[in-house]
Amino acid sequence: MADRAMTERAVTGHALPPIVLWGLSAGVAALLFTWRVGMQWPTAPGDGVDLDRIILFYSTLPRAAVAVLAGAVLGLSGLLLQRVLRNPLAEPSTLGISAGAQLAMTAASVYAPFLMERSQGPVAFAGGIAAVLLVLSLTWRRGLEPVSVVLAGMMVALTASSISAALILANGDYLFSLFIWGGGSLVQQDWGPAIALAVRLAVGAVAALLLLRPLTILGLDDASARSLGIARHSSRFLVIALAVWMATGVVAEVGVIGFVGLAAPALATLSGARTLRQRLLAAPLIGAILLWLTDGLAQLAAGTGGERIPTGAGTALLGGPVLLWLLPRLRMLEWPNLGTNSPSPRKAARPRLIILLLFLAVLFAAGVALLLGRGPTGWSVAGGDMLLDLAAWRAPRIGVAAAAGAMLAVAGVVIQRITGNPLASPEVLGVGTGAGAGLTAVLTLSAAAAPVWQFAGSVLGSLAVLIAMLAIGARAKFGAERLLLAGVAMSALCSAVTTAAIAMGNAQSYVLLRWLSGSTSQATGVDAWLMIACLVLLTLPLFLAARWLDILPLGENTARGLGLPVAKGRLTLIVLAAILTALAAMFVGPLSFVGLIAPHLARLVGFARARAHLASAVLIGALLMIVSDWLSRMAAFPYELPVGLFASLLGGPYLVHLLAKGVPRHG
């Protein structure tokens, strides 16, 4: 505890006292609010309806109240979750609670709209509690370790978001406004949401004070809590239910507001709040200031278009850098050591036979996807003229899916070997969402941008994120675990850019939303042959550079001692990985864990050397994506689900499984 106190004092040793800093922040938020009010202050009363007065009293003032109250609720909810899970990175967004609540409300809007008329809160709570229970069930055997919990939460959140996007796409304009609202819009029309949030804040604050002793004890390790006679599991679930009820109340009223629940408790601690009582007071206040200030800045930056840009996107734009800043400063209580008790990879006895079997499995999966399907009359095996007709539609999808899966697998092999991090992948490190941010930038400049420019933007976005992640990891000396969480922050940052663009509701929005959901439904024969050609051209140099991939995981000094041009080799491999990721993301979106699973499965079957590792990973990645694409077409026929959704359903649990059993080391 003494070491932790010294660390906190070192971090908080600012020239400017924290109370002054937060006072200035609140002052800026108040000035922005005053400016907004001044623009709408009612003129001298006259005949007729005073529109300015209506806007002021039923939109501007309620919006400010909602910003303050929602920020306070999220700050308190985040503190409760962090305390009870002993995890400084726990909050409604990182645990999948907000995404689960949004999915429940989206599904209810489609299938049970009567529930949304008067029961938005219970619907959101049901989705949020289901998400957090799933996260806890996936990580219970690991003792709710911080990394396991956050990565499981990331998987649940990404999956829920993908399903929500699919439902919105399937229902077109009917639900598009729900996406804008779900991005965290604070636009108000009356005082109802402010009153509802005030009630939740009051109930939550009183409950937290009544639970002060259990909360204090739950912050200790399990042995100490057990010796003090507290019912650990029941107390823990009670506090979690309270935190979820508060957080989902915010989702029900204003949509998803990310990272306030993460930043507020952490900044309270770094600002000098030592005891639990102090944090219970400071975290809601800081959360209120953060969201009020962010909303004011969003309105100032957007001008007259502020109503169309969700404030939730602004909090993610701020929250991503805050998380990156917090990672080297916050002490994790139970980081899993990925290098301890990790099984050594076994070597395949007959590698050529295994590769041949994998190749045959890919051909078999492609054949099934081409021949077997559902139609209006049920399941059928295509043949004759029907096969010729269906092949024109199915074959390009199979080709694009296989090539995209192979590209992600190759990129995963490269990134894992460059970083020496067995849990790195294009999806986990945010490289896929970086492609989306680059695509967003190009479409913002020109809605009619040619595919070549869209691809160029995606490549530049992927490359920028990958280089940034490697630089951040090297400078902060992050281990494998913290680099993954830095990837979560980078993903949130890039996703916020895309979300803000989608929320504008223009022609680019539908292009980005379709990309976000990940679908091969628009693939053509030209796309398939182009993807296959790019796969061959970009992967062949990696087979020729296999020596680099074998040596780089041994460390920079060893690689340089063996005569490897480290800087040149890394840059070349980084560029190739970024291009491969961008190409794959153009067709299957950012949601897929194939880049993580395929390299691991290749090692598990016995391929440790670079050439064999690459070859087997290519085949496994193609196999996984072909199966995922077929399932996306068949599972909810005649509707189509995101192809990346099924890949993530395979990859997310596998990611948690890797954390639980130990990660195979590079051979």
C-alpha positions in Angstrom: 0.0 0.0 0.0 2.9 2.3 0.7 4.3 1.7 -2.8 0.9 2.5 -4.3 0.6 5.7 -2.2 4.0 6.8 -3.4 3.0 6.1 -7.0 -0.2 8.1 -6.6 1.6 11.0 -5.0 4.1 10.9 -7.9 1.4 11.0 -10.5 -0.6 13.7 -8.8 2.4 15.9 -8.2 1.1 18.6 -10.6 2.1 22.2 -10.3 -1.7 22.9 -10.5 -3.7 21.5 -7.5 -6.4 19.1 -8.6 -9.2 21.1 -7.1 -8.1 24.2 -9.1 -7.9 22.0 -12.3 -11.4 20.7 -11.8 -12.6 24.1 -10.8 -11.3 25.6 -14.1 -12.8 22.7 -16.0 -16.2 23.4 -14.4 -15.8 27.0 -15.1 -15.1 26.4 -18.8 -18.2 24.2 -19.0 -20.3 26.9 -17.3 -19.0 29.5 -19.8 -19.9 27.3 -22.7 -23.4 26.8 -21.2 -23.8 30.5 -20.6 -22.8 31.2 -24.2 -25.4 28.7 -25.4 -28.1 30.2 -23.1 -27.2 33.7 -24.3 -27.9 32.7 -27.9 -31.4 31.5 -27.0 -32.3 34.0 -24.2 -35.9 35.0 -24.7 -36.5 38.4 -26.2 -39.1 40.9 -24.9 -42.5 39.1 -24.6 -44.8 39.7 -27.5 -47.8 38.2 -29.1 -47.7 34.6 -30.2 -45.4 31.8 -29.2 -41.9 32.6 -28.0 -39.9 29.9 -29.8 -36.6 31.0 -28.1 -38.2 30.5 -24.6 -39.5 27.1 -25.6 -36.1 26.0 -26.8 -34.4 27.4 -23.7 -36.6 25.8 -21.1 -37.4 22.5 -22.8 -34.2 21.8 -24.7 -31.1 23.8 -23.6 -31.6 23.7 -19.8 -32.8 20.0 -19.7 -29.8 19.1 -21.9 -27.3 20.7 -19.4 -29.1 19.0 -16.5 -28.9 15.6 -18.3 -25.2 16.1 -19.0 -24.4 16.8 -15.4 -26.7 14.0 -14.0 -25.7 11.4 -16.6 -22.0 12.1 -15.9 -22.5 11.8 -12.2 -24.5 8.5 -12.5 -21.8 7.0 -14.8 -19.0 8.2 -12.5 -20.7 6.5 -9.5 -21.5 3.4 -11.5 -18.0 3.1 -12.7 -16.6 3.5 -9.2 -18.8 0.7 -7.8 -17.8 -1.7 -10.6 -14.1 -0.9 -10.2 -14.4 -1.4 -6.5 -16.3 -4.6 -6.4 -14.3 -6.2 -9.2 -11.0 -4.8 -8.0 -10.4 -3.7 -11.5 -9.4 -0.1 -12.4 -10.5 -0.6 -16.0 -14.0 -1.8 -15.3 -16.9 0.5 -16.4 -20.2 0.1 -18.3 -18.5 0.3 -21.7 -15.5 -2.0 -21.1 -17.7 -4.6 -19.5 -20.2 -4.7 -22.4 -23.1 -3.4 -20.2 -23.9 -0.4 -22.4 -23.7 -2.4 -25.7 -25.9 -5.1 -24.2 -28.5 -2.5 -23.1 -28.4 -0.9 -26.6 -28.9 -4.3 -28.3 -31.8 -5.1 -26.0 -33.5 -1.8 -26.9 -32.8 -2.2 -30.6 -34.2 -5.7 -30.6 -37.3 -4.5 -28.6 -37.8 -1.7 -31.1 -38.0 -4.3 -33.9 -39.8 -7.2 -32.3 -41.7 -5.8 -29.4 -42.2 -2.1 -29.9 -44.9 -2.0 -27.2 -42.1 -2.6 -24.6 -40.3 0.6 -25.7 -43.4 2.8 -25.0 -43.3 2.5 -21.2 -40.5 0.0 -20.3 -37.3 1.4 -21.8 -35.5 1.2 -18.4 -36.3 -2.5 -17.7 -35.5 -3.5 -21.3 -32.1 -1.7 -21.0 -31.4 -3.3 -17.6 -32.2 -6.8 -19.0 -29.7 -6.3 -21.8 -27.0 -4.8 -19.5 -27.3 -7.5 -16.8 -27.3 -10.3 -19.4 -24.0 -8.8 -20.8 -22.3 -8.5 -17.5 -23.4 -12.0 -16.4 -21.9 -13.4 -19.6 -18.6 -11.6 -19.0 -18.5 -12.9 -15.4 -19.3 -16.4 -16.4 -16.5 -16.4 -19.0 -13.9 -15.1 -16.5 -15.1 -16.6 -13.2 -12.5 -19.5 -13.3 -9.8 -16.9 -13.7 -10.9 -15.2 -10.5 -12.2 -12.1 -12.4 -8.7 -11.0 -13.3 -8.7 -7.5 -14.8 -7.3 -8.4 -18.2 -9.6 -11.4 -18.6 -12.7 -9.3 -17.6 -11.9 -6.4 -19.9 -11.1 -8.6 -22.9 -14.2 -10.6 -22.4 -16.2 -7.4 -22.0 -14.6 -6.2 -25.3 -15.7 -9.3 -27.0 -19.3 -9.1 -25.7 -19.5 -5.4 -26.6 -18.2 -5.9 -30.1 -20.6 -8.7 -30.7 -23.6 -6.9 -29.3 -22.7 -3.8 -31.4 -22.4 -5.9 -34.5 -25.9 -7.4 -34.0 -27.3 -4.0 -33.4 -25.8 -2.7 -36.6 -27.2 -5.7 -38.5 -30.7 -5.0 -37.1 -30.5 -1.4 -38.1 -29.4 -2.2 -41.6 -32.2 -4.8 -42.0 -34.8 -2.2 -41.1 -33.3 0.8 -43.0 -34.6 4.3 -42.1 -36.9 2.9 -39.5 -34.0 2.4 -37.0 -31.4 4.7 -38.3 -32.4 7.4 -35.8 -31.9 4.7 -33.2 -28.3 4.4 -34.2 -27.8 8.2 -33.8 -29.5 8.1 -30.4 -27.5 5.1 -29.4 -24.3 7.0 -30.1 -25.0 9.1 -27.0 -27.2 12.0 -28.0 -28.0 14.5 -25.3 -30.7 16.3 -27.3 -33.7 16.9 -25.1 -37.4 17.8 -25.5 -38.6 17.9 -21.9 -37.5 17.4 -18.3 -38.5 13.7 -18.1 -35.0 12.2 -18.6 -33.4 14.7 -16.2 -35.9 13.7 -13.5 -35.4 10.0 -14.1 -31.6 10.3 -13.9 -31.9 12.4 -10.8 -33.9 9.7 -9.1 -31.3 7.0 -10.1 -28.5 9.2 -8.9 -30.2 9.7 -5.5 -31.1 6.1 -5.1 -27.6 5.0 -6.1 -25.9 7.4 -3.8 -28.0 6.4 -0.8 -27.5 2.7 -1.6 -23.7 3.2 -1.9 -23.6 4.9 1.5 -25.6 2.0 3.0 -23.2 -0.5 1.4 -20.1 1.4 2.5 -18.8 -1.4 4.8 -19.3 -4.2 2.2 -17.7 -2.0 -0.5 -14.7 -1.3 1.8 -14.2 -5.0 2.4 -14.8 -6.1 -1.2 -11.9 -3.9 -2.2 -9.6 -6.2 -0.3 -8.5 -9.6 -1.5 -10.8 -12.6 -1.2 -9.0 -14.1 1.8 -9.3 -10.9 3.8 -13.0 -10.4 2.8 -13.7 -14.0 3.8 -12.0 -13.6 7.2 -14.1 -10.5 7.9 -17.3 -12.6 7.6 -18.9 -10.9 4.6 -21.0 -12.8 2.1 -18.7 -12.1 -0.8 -20.7 -13.4 -3.8 -24.1 -12.1 -2.8 -22.6 -8.7 -1.8 -20.7 -8.5 -5.1 -23.7 -9.4 -7.2 -25.9 -6.9 -5.3 -23.4 -4.0 -6.0 -23.0 -5.1 -9.6 -26.8 -5.1 -10.1 -27.0 -1.6 -8.6 -24.2 -0.3 -10.9 -25.8 -1.9 -13.9 -29.2 -0.4 -13.0 -27.7 3.0 -12.9 -25.6 2.7 -16.1 -28.5 1.2 -18.1 -30.7 4.1 -16.9 -28.3 6.4 -18.8 -28.4 4.2 -21.9 -32.2 4.2 -21.8 -32.5 7.9 -21.6 -29.6 9.2 -23.8 -27.8 6.3 -25.4 -24.3 5.0 -24.9 -21.9 7.4 -23.2 -18.5 5.7 -23.0 -15.4 6.1 -20.8 -16.9 8.6 -18.3 -17.4 5.7 -15.9 -13.7 4.7 -16.5 -12.1 8.1 -16.3 -14.0 9.7 -13.4 -13.0 7.2 -10.7 -9.4 7.0 -12.0 -9.1 10.8 -12.1 -10.6 11.0 -8.6 -7.9 8.7 -7.3 -5.2 10.6 -9.2 -6.6 13.9 -7.9 -6.0 12.8 -4.3 -9.2 11.0 -3.2 -7.7 8.3 -0.9 -10.6 6.9 1.1 -13.7 5.2 -0.3 -15.9 8.0 1.1 -13.8 10.6 -0.7 -14.0 8.7 -4.0 -17.8 8.3 -3.7 -18.0 12.0 -3.6 -15.3 12.9 -6.1 -16.1 10.4 -8.9 -19.7 11.6 -9.5 -18.6 15.2 -9.4 -15.7 14.6 -11.9 -18.0 12.6 -14.1 -20.5 15.4 -14.1 -17.8 18.0 -15.1 -16.4 15.7 -17.8 -19.7 15.1 -19.6 -20.9 18.7 -19.2 -17.6 20.0 -20.6 -17.5 17.4 -23.4 -21.1 18.3 -24.4 -20.3 22.0 -24.4 -17.2 21.4 -26.6 -19.2 19.2 -28.9 -21.8 21.9 -29.4 -19.2 24.6 -29.8 -17.2 22.6 -32.4 -20.3 21.5 -34.4 -22.0 24.9 -34.5 -25.5 24.6 -36.0 -24.9 20.9 -36.7 -24.3 20.0 -33.1 -27.7 18.3 -32.8 -26.6 15.7 -35.3 -23.3 14.7 -33.6 -23.7 12.5 -30.6 -21.9 13.6 -27.5 -21.1 9.9 -26.8 -18.7 10.0 -29.8 -17.0 13.0 -28.2 -16.5 11.2 -24.9 -14.9 8.3 -26.7 -12.6 10.7 -28.6 -11.5 12.0 -25.2 -11.7 8.6 -23.4 -9.3 6.7 -25.7 -6.4 9.0 -25.0 -7.3 9.1 -21.3 -7.1 5.3 -21.2 -3.8 5.3 -22.9 -2.5 7.9 -20.4 -3.9 5.9 -17.5 -2.4 2.5 -18.4 1.2 3.1 -17.3 0.0 4.9 -14.1 -2.6 2.5 -12.7 -1.5 -0.5 -10.8 -3.4 -3.6 -11.8 -4.0 -5.9 -8.8 -4.0 -9.3 -10.5 -2.4 -9.1 -13.9 -2.1 -12.6 -15.4 1.5 -13.5 -16.3 1.3 -14.7 -19.8 4.8 -15.9 -19.8 4.4 -18.2 -16.8 3.2 -21.8 -17.2 2.7 -21.2 -20.9 2.9 -24.5 -22.7 5.7 -24.9 -25.3 4.4 -25.5 -28.8 4.7 -29.1 -29.9 6.1 -29.8 -33.4 4.0 -31.5 -36.0 5.2 -35.0 -36.8 4.0 -34.9 -40.4 3.6 -31.2 -41.3 3.0 -31.7 -45.0 0.1 -34.1 -44.3 -1.5 -31.6 -41.9 -1.2 -28.8 -44.4 -2.7 -31.1 -47.1 -5.6 -32.0 -44.8 -6.2 -28.3 -44.0 -6.3 -27.5 -47.8 -8.8 -30.3 -48.3 -10.9 -28.9 -45.4 -10.9 -25.5 -47.1 -12.1 -27.1 -50.4 -14.8 -29.1 -48.6 -16.1 -26.0 -46.8 -16.1 -24.0 -50.0 -18.0 -26.8 -51.7 -20.6 -27.0 -49.0 -21.0 -23.2 -49.0 -21.5 -23.3 -52.8 -23.9 -26.2 -52.9 -25.9 -26.3 -49.7 -28.2 -23.5 -48.7 -31.7 -22.4 -47.6 -34.4 -21.1 -49.8 -38.1 -20.3 -49.6 -38.9 -24.0 -49.6 -36.2 -25.0 -47.0 -32.8 -26.6 -47.3 -31.6 -27.8 -50.7 -28.5 -28.9 -52.5 -28.0 -26.9 -55.7 -27.4 -28.7 -59.0 -27.7 -28.2 -62.7 -29.0 -24.8 -63.9 -29.8 -23.8 -60.3 -26.1 -24.3 -59.4 -25.0 -22.2 -62.3 -27.4 -19.4 -61.2 -26.4 -19.5 -57.6 -22.7 -19.9 -58.3 -22.7 -16.4 -59.9 -23.8 -15.0 -56.5 -22.2 -17.5 -54.0 -18.8 -18.1 -55.5 -17.6 -14.4 -55.3 -18.7 -14.3 -51.7 -16.8 -17.5 -50.9 -13.7 -16.2 -52.7 -13.7 -12.9 -50.9 -14.4 -14.5 -47.5 -11.6 -17.0 -47.9 -9.1 -14.3 -49.1 -10.1 -11.9 -46.3 -9.7 -14.7 -43.7 -6.3 -15.6 -45.1 -5.2 -12.0 -45.1 -6.2 -11.4 -41.4 -4.4 -14.7 -40.5 -1.2 -13.6 -42.2 -1.4 -10.1 -40.6 -1.9 -11.8 -37.2 1.1 -13.9 -37.7 3.2 -10.9 -38.6 2.0 -8.7 -35.8 2.4 -11.4 -33.1 6.0 -12.1 -34.3 6.9 -8.4 -34.5 5.7 -7.6 -31.1 6.6 -10.9 -29.5 3.0 -10.8 -28.1 1.1 -14.0 -28.5 -2.3 -12.2 -27.9 -1.7 -9.5 -30.5 -3.9 -9.4 -33.7 -5.2 -6.7 -36.1 -8.6 -6.7 -34.4 -7.3 -6.6 -30.8 -4.8 -3.8 -31.4 -7.3 -1.6 -33.2 -5.7 -1.9 -36.7 -9.1 -2.9 -38.2 -10.9 0.1 -36.7 -8.0 2.2 -37.9 -8.9 1.2 -41.4 -12.4 2.4 -40.7 -11.2 5.8 -39.5 -9.1 6.1 -42.7 -12.1 5.2 -44.8 -14.2 7.7 -42.9 -11.7 10.5 -43.6 -11.8 9.7 -47.4 -15.6 9.5 -47.5 -15.9 12.8 -45.6 -13.8 14.5 -48.2 -15.8 13.0 -51.1 -18.9 10.8 -50.8 -18.3 9.6 -54.3 -14.6 8.7 -53.7 -13.4 5.9 -56.0 -12.7 2.5 -54.5 -9.0 3.0 -55.0 -9.1 6.1 -52.8 -11.2 4.3 -50.2 -8.6 1.6 -50.1 -5.8 4.1 -49.8 -7.5 5.7 -46.9 -8.0 2.4 -45.2 -4.4 1.4 -45.6 -3.2 4.7 -44.2 -5.5 4.4 -41.2 -4.4 0.9 -40.5 -0.7 1.8 -40.9 -1.0 4.8 -38.6 -2.7 2.8 -35.9 -0.2 -0.1 -36.1 2.8 2.2 -35.9 1.2 4.2 -33.1 0.5 1.1 -31.1 4.1 -0.2 -31.5 5.5 3.1 -30.6 3.3 3.4 -27.5 4.1 -0.1 -26.4 7.8 0.4 -26.8 7.9 3.8 -25.1 5.8 2.8 -22.1 7.4 -0.7 -22.0 4.0 -2.3 -22.0 3.8 -6.0 -21.5 1.6 -8.2 -23.6 -1.4 -7.5 -21.4 -1.2 -3.7 -21.2 -0.6 -3.5 -25.0 -3.9 -5.3 -25.5 -5.7 -2.8 -23.3 -4.0 0.0 -25.2 -5.5 -1.6 -28.3 -8.9 -1.4 -26.7 -8.3 2.3 -26.2 -7.2 2.8 -29.8 -10.2 0.9 -31.0 -12.5 3.1 -29.1 -10.8 6.2 -30.4 -11.1 5.1 -34.0 -14.6 3.8 -33.6 -15.7 7.2 -32.2 -14.5 8.8 -35.5 -16.6 6.4 -37.5 -19.6 6.7 -35.2 -19.6 10.5 -35.4 -19.6 10.3 -39.2 -22.4 7.7 -39.3 -24.5 9.8 -37.0 -24.5 12.6 -39.6 -27.2 10.6 -41.5 -25.9 11.3 -45.0 -25.0 9.1 -47.9 -21.6 8.2 -46.3 -23.4 7.0 -43.2 -24.9 4.0 -44.9 -21.6 3.0 -46.5 -19.9 3.2 -43.2 -22.7 1.4 -41.3 -22.6 -1.5 -43.9 -18.8 -1.6 -43.5 -19.1 -1.7 -39.7 -21.4 -4.6 -39.8 -19.2 -6.6 -42.1 -20.8 -8.3 -45.1 -19.7 -9.9 -48.3 -23.2 -9.6 -49.9 -22.0 -7.0 -52.4 -18.9 -9.0 -53.5 -18.5 -9.5 -57.2 -16.3 -11.9 -59.3 -13.9 -9.0 -59.9 -13.6 -8.4 -56.1 -12.9 -12.1 -55.5 -10.1 -12.4 -58.1 -8.6 -9.1 -57.0 -8.6 -10.2 -53.3 -7.0 -13.5 -54.2 -4.4 -11.8 -56.4 -3.5 -9.3 -53.6 -3.3 -12.2 -51.1 -0.7 -14.0 -53.3 1.3 -10.9 -54.1 1.4 -9.7 -50.5 1.9 -13.0 -48.8 4.7 -14.4 -51.1 7.3 -11.8 -49.9 6.6 -12.9 -46.3 7.5 -16.5 -47.2 10.7 -15.2 -48.7 11.3 -13.1 -45.5 10.6 -16.1 -43.2 14.0 -15.8 -41.6 13.0 -12.3 -40.3 9.8 -13.7 -38.8 11.8 -16.5 -37.1 14.4 -14.1 -35.6 12.4 -11.0 -34.6 10.5 -12.7 -31.7 14.0 -13.5 -30.1 14.5 -9.8 -29.3 16.1 -6.7 -31.0 19.6 -7.4 -29.7 19.6 -11.0 -30.8 18.2 -10.1 -34.2 20.8 -7.4 -34.8 23.6 -9.7 -33.7 22.4 -12.2 -36.3 22.8 -9.6 -39.0 19.1 -8.8 -39.4 18.3 -5.2 -40.5 15.8 -4.7 -37.6 14.4 -1.2 -38.5 14.1 -2.0 -42.2 12.7 -5.5 -41.6 10.1 -4.2 -39.1 8.9 -1.4 -41.3 8.5 -3.7 -44.3 6.5 -6.2 -42.2 4.4 -3.5 -40.6 3.4 -2.0 -44.0 2.5 -5.5 -45.4 0.4 -6.2 -42.3 -1.4 -2.9 -42.5 -2.2 -3.4 -46.2 -3.5 -6.9 -45.6 -5.7 -5.7 -42.7 -7.1 -2.8 -44.7 -8.0 -5.1 -47.7 -9.7 -7.6 -45.4 -11.5 -4.9 -43.4 -12.9 -3.4 -46.6 -15.0 -6.5 -47.1 -15.6 -8.0 -43.7 -15.4 -5.0 -41.4 -13.4 -4.6 -38.2 -15.2 -7.2 -36.2 -13.4 -10.5 -36.5 -10.9 -12.4 -34.3 -9.6 -14.5 -37.2 -6.3 -12.7 -37.0 -6.0 -13.9 -33.5 -7.4 -17.4 -33.8 -5.7 -18.7 -36.9 -2.1 -18.1 -35.8 -2.8 -19.8 -32.5 -4.5 -22.8 -34.0 -1.6 -23.1 -36.4 0.8 -23.3 -33.5 -1.4 -25.7 -31.6 -1.3 -28.2 -34.4 2.5 -28.0 -34.4 3.7 -25.3 -36.7 6.3 -23.0 -35.0 8.7 -22.1 -37.8 7.6 -19.1 -39.9 7.0 -20.7 -43.3 4.9 -23.5 -42.0 3.2 -21.2 -39.5 2.2 -18.8 -42.3 1.0 -21.6 -44.6 -1.2 -23.3 -42.0 -2.5 -19.9 -40.7 -3.6 -18.9 -44.2 -5.6 -22.1 -44.6 -7.1 -21.9 -41.1 -8.1 -18.3 -41.6 -9.7 -19.0 -45.0 -11.6 -22.0 -43.5 -12.9 -20.0 -40.5 -14.1 -17.1 -42.7 -15.8 -19.4 -45.3 -17.7 -21.1 -42.4 -18.5 -17.7 -40.9 -19.8 -16.3 -44.2 -22.0 -19.4 -44.8 -23.4 -19.2 -41.3 -24.1 -15.4 -41.7 -26.3 -16.3 -44.7 -28.0 -19.4 -43.3 -28.6 -18.6 -39.6 -31.4 -16.1 -40.0 -32.5 -16.7 -43.5 -33.8 -14.7 -45.4 -32.1 -12.0 -43.4 -28.3 -11.8 -43.4 -26.1 -11.3 -40.3 -22.6 -9.8 -40.2 -20.0 -12.3 -41.2 -17.6 -10.9 -38.6 -20.2 -11.7 -35.9 -19.8 -15.4 -36.3 -16.0 -15.1 -36.5 -16.1 -13.1 -33.2 -18.3 -15.7 -31.6 -15.6 -18.2 -32.3 -12.7 -15.8 -31.4 -14.0 -14.1 -28.3 -14.4 -17.2 -26.1 -11.2 -18.6 -27.5 -9.4 -15.4 -26.4 -10.6 -15.8 -22.8 -9.7 -19.5 -23.0 -6.1 -18.6 -23.9 -5.9 -16.3 -20.9 -7.2 -19.1 -18.7 -4.9 -21.9 -19.8 -1.7 -19.9 -20.7 -0.6 -18.9 -24.1 1.7 -21.0 -26.2 5.1 -19.4 -26.7 6.7 -18.8 -30.1 8.9 -21.6 -31.1 
